[in-house]
Amino acid sequence: MASIDPKMHLTGMALAAVLLGFSSATQDIVIDAYRIESAEPELQALLSATYIAGYRIAMLVAGAGGLKLAAYFARRKRLMCTAPGSRPICACQRSCWLE
């Protein structure tokens, strides 16, 4: 989405936003299903707390990392690098970090 100009390609931006929302919701459902199916009921509270703590830490790191990158890169480059980092399961998308 960082490489799409909404003035020129509004439909492309809308499709990208819908795809992002769909993939995000799908990932949340899969992670919750795995958490529920992977452990006994006695451990569900611990796993849920761990998931929430990891999510909050990731949000803090992504926010602070975005601000740190803003000091070094232009806006487009920063957005293209931080967007894949917000979904650690898609580690293959971190190719922009290797440039």
PyMOL commands that set and color helices and strands:
alter all, ss='L'
color gray80, all
select helices_A, chain A and resi 10-38+41-70+75-85+91-98
alter helices_A, ss='H'
color red, helices_A
deselect
rebuild
show_as cartoon
